[in-house]
């Protein structure tokens, strides 16, 4: 059985190589179509020539911001390619890293999930915080149910039923923060669904399947006109602080360290701020 | 047939047909070509086709010999083997994903041996293929084994009596006779591999271009991370078309078998 599965793993590895080649070809085409704004001129003096690939695991709430950061980082280092970033709930990503997923950098939406990964000896060097975020209530455009506070989430509306509310699961940072705020306000909410990442909560509200969802300020901003955000009184009490770290299993440690540094640089802070993130 | 049976029968039909009809209505047909050719869709599509094809090959290579062994075993042994083979078919695929992690994960039973060899399986494209093979293999084994038992051993005995060696018998008699069943099993197997989600999500994860197959891309679209919903619905349409094609092939095979 062992030998059979090894053989299978070997043949699968061969197939992986083949499909990786194809994927590389595909992403190569995509990269060729990208705006070739990468110029050597805007490379700061003294930057070591980084090359190869960089794999980043990032919290779902970082989606837009980290795509932008990756693009800029590639422009600074034309010979380096950042693989499409894997976004998911921080606890999902932490589990995958602990189970052996290969990545160079991990950006979590809370200290706890980074600590879980660090406890397995997977963090190289120091983790540094780079952003902060607070929760808001995402509602349908125009706020038809007139939701103004956490209390309104459990009040029966004109239709005679409580609003359909979706939150993050308690394991993921947005869920931890949601639970903290609801406890603080003494609100006993029974969510219609607990999602594994904040993107899933937002898309339920966006699709009109839920009346309200607890998401970050940055998600409401990213969704544009599709949802409306309602500020939560005292949301600062459950501020999420985002840490980032290079990983020990990295095949490209110099690039990993440089990316962490870039995210925490003034330029990185500027990009994050443009997506609505606060300073840590 | 009592006439009132028509009421629940119509309801039953509606339960099966209406959701898919609604999905087709929701499709923005004009936008399908664009949605299908978006980078995210093409990436998921090509990854799915490659992994499902490789998994199907693995299934044929491993499954046909296993089916032969089961079909030619004593009834007691065959019953045990059949149960073990069918188990992954009945199990929720998520359990399969956890089981694969328990065997091949970093902290799994074989984790250390794999690490020594410098092999890392979970969350790679190889993991996608292994997950698909695990869930699809029973389909092939069961179909081929059924075919083998229905053709019996008479032709093989005659060929062996005329002096053919075991391998010649297998190549010239067994494989051609079992051909239609093998085709049906292979097609079923491919369809199952293409639609595999649960085991893949746990064992291979959801990294774009590496492990994000069509089902994971569809799931991701509804989680609002990196794949548009139009793309997801277009991918769903493709999976439906594949399923329809599979049914047509299976039907042809059944007619062939019952002729």
Interface residues (C-beta under 8 A of the other chain):
Chain A: X2 X4 X5 X8 X9 X11 X12 X13 X15 X16 X18 X19 X20 X22 X23 X26 X27 X30 X55 X60 X63 X83 X84 X85 X86 X87 X88 X96 X98 X99 X100 X101 X102 X195 X196 X197 X199 X200 X202 X203 X206 X207
Chain B: X39 X42 X43 X46 X47 X50 X51 X54 X58 X62 X101 X103 X104 X105 X106 X107 X110 X111 X114 X119 X120 X121 X122 X123 X124 X125 X126 X127 X129 X130 X133 X205 X206 X207 X208 X209 X210 X222 X223 X224 X225 X226 X229
